[in-house]
Amino acid sequence: MPATPQPYHRRRRRTRALIAGAAGLVTVGALAAAALPASAGDSSAKPGGHSHGKPSRYQDVQLLSFNDLHGNLEPPSGSSGRVTEIQADGTTKTIDAGGVEYLATHLREARGDNPYSITAAGGDMVGASPLISGLFHDEPTIEALNGLDLDVTSVGNHEFDEGARELARLQNGGCHPTDGCYVKGKKFKGADFPYLAANVLDAKTKKPILKPYWVWKHNGVKIGFIGVTLEDTPGVVSAEGVKGLKFKDEVETINKYAKELDKQGVKSVVALIHEGGLPASGSYNYDCDAAGAGSGISGPIVDIAKNITPKVDALVTGHTHAAYACTIPDPSGKPRTVTSAASFGRLYTDTTLTYDRWTGDIARTAVRSANHVVTRTVAKAPDMTDLINRWNTLAAPIGNRAIGYISGDIPSTGTESPMGDLIADAQLAYGKKLDPETDLALMNPGGIRAGLTFAAKGAEGDGVVTYAEGFTVQPFSNTVNLQNFTGAQLISVLQEQVSGGNTASPKVLQVSSGLTYTLDMTKTGAARVVVDSVKLGGVAIDPAATYRVATNSFLAGGGDGFPTLGQGTNDLVGADDLAALADYLTANSTPTTPIAPPAAKRITIVQ
């Protein structure tokens, strides 16, 4: 993979009870229990209150946040459009969630008429988007985010899918340099909100390519926002997308700009970080502080949070598509809120930051945070419905075309997924058309953005796969590339799935029919690949033999921590990978003989 309207009148803000939520619907930061310090000389002063017509010492500031929207304007389908909720009796249930028509309503009701409300995001607003947005270089998502009154966001890795120049266009406006303007006589105006990229530098100038920070101000309250993406962005984006850029360490960058903001008199700071954690439960309302602050979360964000300067008061994170509202101690040992709202607009986070007007800082003992489901039981926001209808009308001639037929859901979940097998088979078939000597195909799991669902999404009928649905699965516009590798190199590729940069979080490649092997997860590192078990067509891989391998262009460049895939020879660049999938579906299915979901039994997993 190369790697997101009309004005409205804000209603009155919901009561604080809504932040606490109904039983079983909320994850709450552990900081709420501590009391605020008393306001000297003003016994009536309290959070959000006023005394004698003057602002009180303490002012509640509402921070609404979300992350990893990925251009999902319409409600995501299948498991991508659901969240899991822990019930009071310990059981779980799933809830349909997401869609900007509903997200807009939820955010507007949460804000009410509160003048002390900020909406921020943690990156990947665009990129890997469904057809309604991706077909138009994500202009529809930027338009939707403007309508959502987004105030600020960090960049994510997917903001670089089409390179820094395209990101600058999304920020500043202007029609696409190749495809032009999509609406006659109407120039794309760009984002109303700032994209922050503090740790993304121009390799020549050594300066950030976009603003490193932004300061929100209202009635004497000042809160700074610093935005960074993960340092490893070059490892998860195509080389062309990050050409001419340098990505700096997240902690060092945030600490640098927190100090700079402090010198400017901005004592309250929120970091927007496109890097995240992995909670112990997949339920959005899991209490990751139940056994102590941050005890229920792991992953890169833990070390990052523990090393970011105490000058930063809260972290809004993303990238892992997980849901959490935790507290992780800062370097001084003081608890600090760290949040993520899953992905695809299924949740939003409501965080209360209590601002101390005397110090200009956040009274962190009063920080409260909770994730809320973007349910589809509320009224749709009319301006978002209009936006979706307008762009769908433009996309319909392409998106509604049938490209194949399936007999059941083809999910993208699991170490080896049915969708992964199907894509690998499609790329092998396409590779054989380019070169009959093609032996196998490998597909990176991160490039598979969704599965295919049997139930009709529109008027196409059950079991019909449309181009739009295929686009949602593979939206990156990679090419299918052929390369030669020795058998020894092929074994090394399989070992790189579970070693090197992929040791902690294995990236198990999806394999085409005929390639089989055993992955023993009870072992560590490269030893997890049982070398003697690797076979092609039932025959053991010969280390000295040459094999012709089809991959997408992202993997062919060594992406996702597979350096050996960047060392192939006799390269041949083919057409778009989505075209390969569409051709395969069309050639191998009809309304009466649909494709059955692959069994996903090519890799034997030992746990």
C-alpha positions as CSV (number, residue, x, y, z in Angstrom):
1,M,0.0,0.0,0.0
2,P,1.3,3.5,-0.6
3,A,0.9,4.0,1.7
4,T,-10.8,12.3,5.1
5,P,-22.2,22.4,4.0
6,Q,-24.3,24.4,5.5
7,P,-24.1,26.4,8.6
8,Y,-26.0,25.2,11.6
9,H,-27.1,26.6,15.0
10,R,-25.4,25.0,17.9
11,R,-27.9,23.8,20.5
12,R,-27.3,24.0,24.3
13,R,-24.6,21.7,25.6
14,R,-25.6,18.4,27.1
15,T,-25.4,18.0,30.8
16,R,-22.3,16.6,32.4
17,A,-24.3,13.4,33.0
18,L,-24.0,12.7,29.3
19,I,-20.2,12.6,29.7
20,A,-20.6,10.1,32.4
21,G,-23.0,8.3,30.2
22,A,-25.5,5.5,30.6
23,A,-24.3,2.3,32.3
24,G,-22.0,0.3,30.1
25,L,-21.5,3.0,27.5
26,V,-18.4,4.8,28.8
27,T,-14.7,4.5,29.4
28,V,-13.6,7.1,31.9
29,G,-10.1,8.4,32.7
30,A,-9.0,7.7,36.2
31,L,-8.2,11.3,36.9
32,A,-11.8,12.4,37.7
33,A,-11.7,11.3,41.3
34,A,-9.3,13.9,42.5
35,A,-10.6,17.2,43.6
36,L,-9.8,20.6,42.1
37,P,-7.7,23.0,44.1
38,A,-9.8,25.7,45.8
39,S,-9.9,29.1,44.2
40,A,-8.1,31.5,46.5
41,G,-10.3,34.4,47.6
42,D,-13.4,33.1,45.7
43,S,-15.2,30.3,47.4
44,S,-17.9,30.2,44.7
45,A,-15.4,29.6,41.9
46,K,-15.7,26.1,40.4
47,P,-15.0,24.4,37.0
48,G,-16.9,26.1,34.3
49,G,-18.5,28.5,36.8
50,H,-18.5,32.3,37.0
51,S,-18.4,34.7,39.9
52,H,-19.9,38.2,40.0
53,G,-20.1,38.2,36.1
54,K,-16.3,37.7,35.8
55,P,-14.7,34.5,34.5
56,S,-13.9,32.1,37.4
57,R,-10.4,30.8,38.0
58,Y,-11.3,27.4,36.6
59,Q,-12.8,26.9,33.1
60,D,-13.9,23.6,31.6
61,V,-12.8,23.3,28.0
62,Q,-14.4,20.5,26.0
63,L,-12.2,18.6,23.6
64,L,-14.0,16.5,21.1
65,S,-11.7,14.2,19.1
66,F,-11.6,11.4,16.6
67,N,-9.0,9.7,14.4
68,D,-8.4,7.5,11.4
69,L,-11.5,8.5,9.5
70,H,-10.0,7.3,6.2
71,G,-12.6,9.0,4.1
72,N,-15.4,6.9,5.4
73,L,-18.2,9.3,4.7
74,E,-20.9,6.7,4.3
75,P,-21.5,4.2,7.2
76,P,-18.8,1.5,6.9
77,S,-20.1,-2.0,6.1
78,G,-19.5,-5.3,7.9
79,S,-17.3,-5.4,11.0
80,S,-15.7,-2.1,9.9
81,G,-19.1,-0.4,10.8
82,R,-19.6,-1.9,14.2
83,V,-18.1,-1.5,17.7
84,T,-18.2,-3.9,20.6
85,E,-19.6,-2.8,24.0
86,I,-19.1,-4.5,27.4
87,Q,-22.4,-4.9,29.2
88,A,-22.9,-4.6,33.0
89,D,-23.0,-8.4,33.3
90,G,-19.7,-8.8,31.6
91,T,-21.2,-10.0,28.2
92,T,-20.6,-8.0,25.0
93,K,-22.8,-6.8,22.2
94,T,-22.1,-5.1,18.9
95,I,-23.5,-1.8,17.8
96,D,-23.7,-0.4,14.3
97,A,-21.7,2.8,14.2
98,G,-20.2,5.4,11.9
99,G,-21.1,7.6,8.9
100,V,-20.5,11.4,8.8
101,E,-24.2,12.1,8.7
102,Y,-24.4,10.6,12.2
103,L,-21.0,11.9,13.3
104,A,-22.0,15.4,12.5
105,T,-25.2,15.1,14.6
106,H,-23.4,13.6,17.6
107,L,-20.7,16.2,17.5
108,R,-23.1,19.1,17.2
109,E,-25.3,17.8,20.1
110,A,-22.2,17.3,22.2
111,R,-21.0,20.8,21.6
112,G,-24.4,22.5,22.0
113,D,-23.7,26.2,22.4
114,N,-20.6,25.8,24.4
115,P,-18.0,28.5,23.3
116,Y,-15.3,26.5,25.1
117,S,-15.4,23.5,22.7
118,I,-12.6,22.4,20.4
119,T,-12.7,19.6,17.8
120,A,-9.4,17.9,17.0
121,A,-8.3,14.8,15.1
122,G,-5.3,12.4,15.3
123,G,-4.5,11.9,11.6
124,D,-5.4,9.7,8.7
125,M,-8.4,11.7,7.9
126,V,-7.8,10.8,4.3
127,G,-6.1,8.0,2.4
128,A,-7.2,4.3,1.9
129,S,-10.6,5.8,1.4
130,P,-13.8,4.3,-0.2
131,L,-14.6,5.3,-3.7
132,I,-16.8,8.2,-2.9
133,S,-13.8,10.0,-1.5
134,G,-10.8,8.2,-3.0
135,L,-11.9,8.6,-6.6
136,F,-11.8,12.4,-6.1
137,H,-8.4,12.5,-4.3
138,D,-10.3,12.9,-1.0
139,E,-11.7,16.4,-1.7
140,P,-15.1,15.1,-0.4
141,T,-13.7,14.2,2.9
142,I,-12.0,17.6,3.4
143,E,-15.3,19.2,2.5
144,A,-17.0,17.0,5.1
145,L,-14.4,17.8,7.8
146,N,-15.0,21.5,7.1
147,G,-18.7,20.9,7.7
148,L,-17.9,19.1,10.9
149,D,-16.2,22.2,12.2
150,L,-12.9,20.4,12.7
151,D,-10.5,22.9,14.3
152,V,-7.2,21.1,13.9
153,T,-5.6,17.7,13.1
154,S,-2.2,16.1,12.9
155,V,-1.1,14.4,9.8
156,G,-1.1,10.6,9.6
157,N,0.9,8.3,7.4
158,H,-1.9,8.1,4.9
159,E,-1.9,11.8,4.4
160,F,1.3,11.0,2.4
161,D,-0.2,8.4,0.1
162,E,-0.1,10.9,-2.8
163,G,3.0,12.8,-1.6
164,A,3.7,16.2,0.1
165,R,2.5,18.3,-2.8
166,E,-1.0,16.7,-2.8
167,L,-1.1,17.1,1.0
168,A,-0.3,20.8,0.5
169,R,-3.2,21.0,-2.0
170,L,-5.6,19.5,0.4
171,Q,-4.5,22.1,3.0
172,N,-4.4,25.1,0.7
173,G,-6.9,24.3,-2.1
174,G,-6.7,24.3,-5.8
175,C,-7.8,21.7,-8.4
176,H,-6.0,18.5,-8.9
177,P,-3.0,18.9,-11.3
178,T,-4.0,16.0,-13.4
179,D,-7.7,15.4,-13.0
180,G,-8.6,19.1,-12.7
181,C,-11.7,20.4,-11.1
182,Y,-14.6,17.9,-10.5
183,V,-17.3,20.5,-10.4
184,K,-17.4,22.9,-13.4
185,G,-16.5,26.4,-12.4
186,K,-15.9,25.4,-8.8
187,K,-12.3,25.4,-7.4
188,F,-11.5,23.2,-4.5
189,K,-11.0,25.5,-1.5
190,G,-9.0,23.2,0.7
191,A,-9.2,22.6,4.5
192,D,-10.6,25.3,6.8
193,F,-8.5,23.7,9.6
194,P,-4.7,23.4,9.9
195,Y,-2.9,20.2,9.3
196,L,0.0,20.0,11.8
197,A,3.2,18.2,10.8
198,A,5.8,19.1,13.4
199,N,8.1,16.1,12.8
200,V,7.8,16.0,9.0
201,L,10.7,18.1,7.5
202,D,11.6,19.1,4.1
203,A,14.9,17.2,3.5
204,K,16.5,20.3,2.0
205,T,15.3,23.1,4.2
206,K,15.1,21.0,7.4
207,K,11.9,22.9,8.2
208,P,8.4,21.4,8.8
209,I,6.4,21.1,5.6
210,L,3.3,22.4,7.4
211,K,2.6,24.2,10.7
212,P,4.1,22.4,13.7
213,Y,1.5,23.7,16.2
214,W,-1.6,25.8,16.5
215,V,-3.1,27.7,19.5
216,W,-6.8,27.9,20.3
217,K,-7.8,31.0,22.2
218,H,-11.1,32.2,23.7
219,N,-11.7,34.8,26.5
220,G,-8.2,34.5,27.9
221,V,-8.0,30.7,27.6
222,K,-5.1,29.5,25.5
223,I,-4.4,25.8,24.6
224,G,-1.7,24.8,22.2
225,F,-1.9,21.8,19.9
226,I,1.3,20.0,18.5
227,G,0.8,17.5,15.7
228,V,3.1,14.7,14.7
229,T,2.9,11.4,12.8
230,L,4.7,8.2,13.5
231,E,8.4,8.4,12.8
232,D,8.2,5.1,10.8
233,T,5.9,6.6,8.2
234,P,8.5,5.9,5.4
235,G,8.2,2.2,6.3
236,V,4.5,2.1,5.8
237,V,4.1,4.5,2.8
238,S,5.5,4.2,-0.7
239,A,8.9,5.7,-1.3
240,E,7.4,8.1,-3.8
241,G,4.9,9.4,-1.2
242,V,7.7,10.5,1.2
243,K,10.3,11.5,-1.3
244,G,12.2,14.5,-0.2
245,L,10.9,14.3,3.4
246,K,12.5,13.4,6.8
247,F,10.5,12.1,9.7
248,K,11.8,12.9,13.2
249,D,11.3,11.3,16.6
250,E,7.9,12.0,18.0
251,V,9.0,12.5,21.6
252,E,11.9,14.8,20.8
253,T,9.7,16.9,18.4
254,I,6.8,17.3,20.8
255,N,9.2,18.2,23.7
256,K,10.9,20.8,21.5
257,Y,7.6,22.6,20.5
258,A,6.1,22.3,24.0
259,K,9.1,24.2,25.3
260,E,8.6,26.8,22.5
261,L,4.9,27.2,23.3
262,D,5.8,27.6,27.0
263,K,8.2,30.5,26.1
264,Q,5.3,32.1,24.3
265,G,3.1,31.9,27.4
266,V,1.1,28.9,26.3
267,K,1.1,26.6,29.3
268,S,-1.7,24.2,28.3
269,V,-0.7,21.8,25.5
270,V,-2.4,18.8,23.8
271,A,-0.4,16.6,21.6
272,L,-2.0,15.1,18.5
273,I,0.0,11.9,17.7
274,H,-0.6,9.6,14.8
275,E,0.7,6.6,16.7
276,G,-1.2,4.5,19.2
277,G,-1.6,1.6,21.5
278,L,-3.3,-1.8,21.9
279,P,-5.8,-2.1,24.7
280,A,-6.2,-5.6,26.2
281,S,-9.8,-5.6,25.1
282,G,-11.4,-4.8,21.8
283,S,-14.5,-3.3,23.5
284,Y,-14.6,0.5,23.2
285,N,-15.7,0.9,26.9
286,Y,-13.0,-1.4,28.4
287,D,-11.4,0.2,31.5
288,C,-7.7,0.2,30.7
289,D,-7.0,1.8,34.1
290,A,-8.9,-0.9,36.2
291,A,-5.7,-2.4,37.6
292,G,-3.8,0.9,37.7
293,A,-3.1,3.8,35.4
294,G,-2.4,2.5,31.9
295,S,-2.2,-1.1,33.0
296,G,-4.5,-2.3,30.3
297,I,-2.7,-0.9,27.3
298,S,0.5,-1.7,25.4
299,G,2.1,-0.7,22.2
300,P,4.3,2.2,21.0
301,I,2.2,4.9,22.6
302,V,3.1,3.7,26.1
303,D,6.8,4.6,25.8
304,I,6.0,7.7,23.9
305,A,3.6,8.9,26.6
306,K,6.1,8.1,29.4
307,N,8.7,10.3,27.8
308,I,6.8,13.3,26.6
309,T,7.4,16.4,28.8
310,P,4.9,17.0,31.6
311,K,4.3,20.4,29.9
312,V,1.9,18.4,27.6
313,D,-1.5,17.8,29.4
314,A,-3.2,15.3,27.2
315,L,-2.5,13.0,24.2
316,V,-5.0,12.4,21.3
317,T,-3.6,9.4,19.4
318,G,-4.4,7.1,16.5
319,H,-3.0,4.7,13.9
320,T,-3.8,1.4,15.6
321,H,-7.6,1.9,15.0
322,A,-8.1,0.9,18.7
323,A,-10.4,2.5,21.2
324,Y,-9.2,3.6,24.6
325,A,-9.4,6.4,27.2
326,C,-6.5,5.7,29.5
327,T,-4.1,7.4,31.8
328,I,-0.4,6.8,31.4
329,P,2.1,8.4,33.8
330,D,4.3,11.3,32.4
331,P,8.0,11.5,33.2
332,S,7.2,13.0,36.6
333,G,4.9,10.1,37.5
334,K,1.8,12.3,37.2
335,P,-1.2,10.6,35.4
336,R,-2.0,12.0,31.9
337,T,-4.9,11.2,29.7
338,V,-4.3,9.3,26.4
339,T,-7.2,8.6,24.1
340,S,-8.1,7.1,20.7
341,A,-11.5,6.8,19.1
342,A,-11.1,3.6,17.1
343,S,-11.5,4.4,13.3
344,F,-13.8,5.2,10.4
345,G,-15.9,7.7,12.5
346,R,-17.4,5.0,14.7
347,L,-16.6,6.8,17.9
348,Y,-15.7,10.2,19.2
349,T,-13.9,11.1,22.4
350,D,-15.2,13.8,24.8
351,T,-12.5,15.1,27.1
352,T,-12.9,17.8,29.7
353,L,-9.8,19.9,30.2
354,T,-10.1,22.1,33.3
355,Y,-8.1,25.3,32.6
356,D,-6.6,27.3,35.5
357,R,-6.8,31.0,34.6
358,W,-4.3,31.8,37.3
359,T,-1.5,29.5,36.0
360,G,-2.6,29.2,32.4
361,D,-2.3,25.5,32.7
362,I,-4.6,22.5,32.9
363,A,-5.6,21.3,36.4
364,R,-4.8,17.8,35.3
365,T,-6.4,16.2,38.4
366,A,-9.7,17.3,36.9
367,V,-9.3,15.8,33.4
368,R,-12.1,13.5,32.4
369,S,-12.4,11.5,29.2
370,A,-14.8,9.1,27.6
371,N,-15.5,7.5,24.2
372,H,-19.0,7.7,22.8
373,V,-20.5,5.6,20.0
374,V,-21.5,7.3,16.8
375,T,-24.8,5.5,16.7
376,R,-27.1,5.5,13.6
377,T,-30.2,6.0,15.7
378,V,-29.9,9.8,15.7
379,A,-31.2,12.0,12.9
380,K,-28.9,12.4,9.9
381,A,-27.3,15.8,9.4
382,P,-29.0,17.2,6.2
383,D,-25.8,19.0,5.0
384,M,-23.8,15.7,5.2
385,T,-26.6,13.8,3.4
386,D,-26.5,16.4,0.6
387,L,-22.7,16.2,0.4
388,I,-22.8,12.4,0.1
389,N,-25.5,12.5,-2.6
390,R,-23.6,15.1,-4.6
391,W,-20.4,13.1,-4.7
392,N,-22.1,9.7,-5.1
393,T,-23.9,11.1,-8.2
394,L,-20.4,11.9,-9.7
395,A,-19.0,8.5,-8.7
396,A,-22.1,6.3,-9.7
397,P,-21.2,5.6,-13.3
398,I,-17.9,4.0,-12.2
399,G,-18.8,2.7,-8.8
400,N,-22.1,0.9,-9.6
401,R,-20.5,-1.3,-12.3
402,A,-20.7,-5.0,-11.3
403,I,-17.3,-6.7,-11.4
404,G,-18.2,-10.1,-9.9
405,Y,-20.3,-12.3,-7.8
406,I,-19.8,-14.1,-4.4
407,S,-21.7,-16.7,-2.6
408,G,-21.0,-15.4,0.9
409,D,-19.1,-12.8,3.0
410,I,-15.4,-12.8,2.3
411,P,-13.9,-11.3,5.4
412,S,-10.5,-9.6,5.8
413,T,-9.9,-10.6,9.4
414,G,-7.6,-13.3,10.7
415,T,-3.8,-14.0,10.4
416,E,-4.7,-15.5,7.0
417,S,-7.9,-14.1,5.7
418,P,-10.3,-15.2,2.9
419,M,-10.0,-11.8,1.3
420,G,-6.2,-12.0,1.4
421,D,-6.3,-15.3,-0.3
422,L,-8.6,-14.0,-3.0
423,I,-6.4,-11.0,-3.7
424,A,-3.3,-13.1,-3.8
425,D,-5.0,-15.5,-6.2
426,A,-6.0,-12.6,-8.4
427,Q,-2.5,-11.2,-8.5
428,L,-1.1,-14.6,-9.4
429,A,-3.6,-15.0,-12.2
430,Y,-2.7,-11.5,-13.5
431,G,1.0,-12.2,-13.1
432,K,0.6,-15.3,-15.3
433,K,-1.0,-13.2,-18.0
434,L,2.1,-11.0,-18.0
435,D,4.5,-13.8,-17.7
436,P,3.4,-17.5,-17.7
437,E,6.5,-18.3,-15.6
438,T,5.0,-16.5,-12.5
439,D,5.0,-18.9,-9.6
440,L,3.2,-17.2,-6.7
441,A,1.9,-14.0,-5.3
442,L,2.2,-12.3,-1.9
443,M,-0.1,-9.6,-0.5
444,N,0.5,-7.3,2.5
445,P,-2.3,-7.4,5.0
446,G,-2.3,-3.7,5.6
447,G,-3.2,-3.2,1.9
448,I,-6.5,-5.0,2.4
449,R,-8.8,-2.3,3.8
450,A,-12.0,-4.3,4.0
451,G,-13.7,-7.6,3.1
452,L,-16.6,-8.2,0.7
453,T,-20.1,-8.6,2.0
454,F,-22.8,-10.8,0.5
455,A,-25.6,-8.4,1.4
456,A,-26.3,-5.7,-1.1
457,K,-25.1,-2.2,0.0
458,G,-27.3,-0.5,-2.6
459,A,-29.6,-1.6,-5.5
460,E,-27.1,-4.1,-7.0
461,G,-28.5,-7.2,-5.3
462,D,-27.1,-9.7,-2.9
463,G,-23.8,-11.3,-3.9
464,V,-23.0,-8.7,-6.5
465,V,-19.5,-7.1,-6.1
466,T,-19.4,-3.6,-7.5
467,Y,-16.4,-1.6,-8.5
468,A,-17.0,0.7,-5.5
469,E,-16.9,-2.3,-3.2
470,G,-13.6,-3.5,-4.8
471,F,-12.2,0.0,-4.5
472,T,-12.9,0.0,-0.7
473,V,-10.9,-3.2,-0.5
474,Q,-7.9,-2.0,-2.5
475,P,-7.9,1.8,-2.7
476,F,-4.2,2.5,-3.1
477,S,-3.7,2.4,-6.9
478,N,-0.6,0.2,-6.6
479,T,0.6,-1.7,-9.6
480,V,1.1,-5.5,-9.7
481,N,4.9,-6.1,-10.1
482,L,6.8,-9.2,-11.0
483,Q,10.3,-10.0,-9.7
484,N,12.7,-12.9,-9.5
485,F,13.9,-14.3,-6.2
486,T,15.9,-17.3,-5.2
487,G,14.3,-19.8,-2.9
488,A,16.6,-18.7,-0.1
489,Q,15.4,-15.1,-0.6
490,L,11.8,-16.3,-0.5
491,I,12.4,-18.0,2.8
492,S,13.9,-14.8,4.1
493,V,10.8,-12.8,3.0
494,L,8.6,-15.2,5.0
495,Q,11.0,-14.8,8.0
496,E,10.8,-11.1,7.8
497,Q,7.1,-11.3,8.6
498,V,8.0,-12.2,12.2
499,S,11.5,-10.8,12.6
500,G,13.4,-7.5,12.3
501,G,11.0,-4.6,12.3
502,N,8.0,-7.0,12.4
503,T,9.1,-8.9,15.5
504,A,6.7,-7.2,18.0
505,S,3.8,-6.9,15.5
506,P,4.1,-9.6,12.8
507,K,2.8,-8.7,9.4
508,V,1.8,-12.1,7.9
509,L,1.7,-11.9,4.1
510,Q,-1.4,-13.4,2.3
511,V,-0.3,-16.1,-0.1
512,S,-1.6,-17.4,-3.4
513,S,-2.9,-20.9,-3.9
514,G,-0.2,-23.6,-4.0
515,L,2.1,-21.9,-1.4
516,T,1.8,-23.6,2.0
517,Y,3.9,-23.5,5.2
518,T,3.7,-23.6,9.0
519,L,4.0,-20.6,11.3
520,D,4.9,-21.6,14.8
521,M,4.0,-18.7,17.1
522,T,5.3,-20.5,20.2
523,K,8.8,-19.7,19.0
524,T,10.4,-16.3,18.5
525,G,11.7,-14.2,15.6
526,A,12.6,-15.9,12.3
527,A,12.4,-19.3,13.9
528,R,8.6,-19.0,13.8
529,V,8.8,-19.9,10.1
530,V,9.2,-23.7,9.9
531,V,11.5,-23.7,6.9
532,D,11.1,-27.4,6.0
533,S,7.3,-26.8,5.7
534,V,7.5,-24.2,3.0
535,K,6.3,-25.8,-0.2
536,L,5.0,-24.7,-3.6
537,G,2.6,-27.1,-5.2
538,G,3.5,-29.7,-2.5
539,V,7.2,-29.5,-3.4
540,A,9.8,-28.0,-0.9
541,I,11.3,-24.7,-1.9
542,D,14.7,-25.1,-3.4
543,P,17.0,-22.4,-2.0
544,A,19.0,-22.3,-5.2
545,A,16.1,-22.2,-7.6
546,T,14.6,-19.0,-9.1
547,Y,10.9,-18.1,-8.4
548,R,8.9,-15.5,-10.2
549,V,6.8,-13.6,-7.6
550,A,3.9,-11.1,-8.0
551,T,3.5,-8.4,-5.4
552,N,2.1,-4.9,-5.3
553,S,4.4,-2.0,-5.9
554,F,4.5,-1.1,-2.3
555,L,5.9,-4.5,-1.3
556,A,8.2,-4.5,-4.4
557,G,9.9,-1.5,-2.9
558,G,10.6,-3.3,0.4
559,G,7.6,-1.7,2.3
560,D,6.2,-2.9,5.6
561,G,9.5,-4.2,6.8
562,F,10.3,-6.6,3.9
563,P,13.7,-5.4,2.7
564,T,14.3,-8.6,0.7
565,L,11.3,-7.8,-1.5
566,G,13.2,-4.7,-2.6
567,Q,16.1,-6.8,-3.9
568,G,14.3,-8.7,-6.7
569,T,15.5,-8.9,-10.2
570,N,14.0,-8.9,-13.7
571,D,11.3,-6.4,-12.7
572,L,8.2,-6.1,-14.7
573,V,5.6,-3.5,-13.8
574,G,2.0,-4.3,-14.6
575,A,-1.3,-2.6,-14.2
576,D,-3.4,-1.4,-11.3
577,D,-3.9,-4.0,-8.5
578,L,-7.6,-3.3,-8.3
579,A,-7.9,-3.9,-12.0
580,A,-6.3,-7.3,-11.4
581,L,-8.9,-8.1,-8.7
582,A,-11.8,-6.9,-10.9
583,D,-10.6,-9.0,-13.9
584,Y,-10.2,-12.1,-11.7
585,L,-13.7,-11.7,-10.2
586,T,-15.3,-11.1,-13.7
587,A,-13.5,-14.1,-15.2
588,N,-14.2,-16.5,-12.5
589,S,-17.8,-15.8,-11.4
590,T,-21.3,-15.3,-12.8
591,P,-24.7,-14.7,-11.1
592,T,-25.3,-18.5,-11.2
593,T,-21.7,-19.6,-10.4
594,P,-20.5,-17.1,-7.8
595,I,-17.1,-17.4,-6.1
596,A,-17.1,-19.1,-2.7
597,P,-15.1,-17.6,0.1
598,P,-11.6,-19.1,0.2
599,A,-11.0,-21.5,3.1
600,A,-7.9,-19.6,4.4
601,K,-6.0,-22.8,5.1
602,R,-2.7,-22.2,3.3
603,I,-0.8,-21.2,6.4
604,T,-0.9,-23.5,9.3
605,I,-0.7,-21.5,12.6
606,V,0.7,-23.1,15.7
607,Q,-0.2,-21.1,18.8
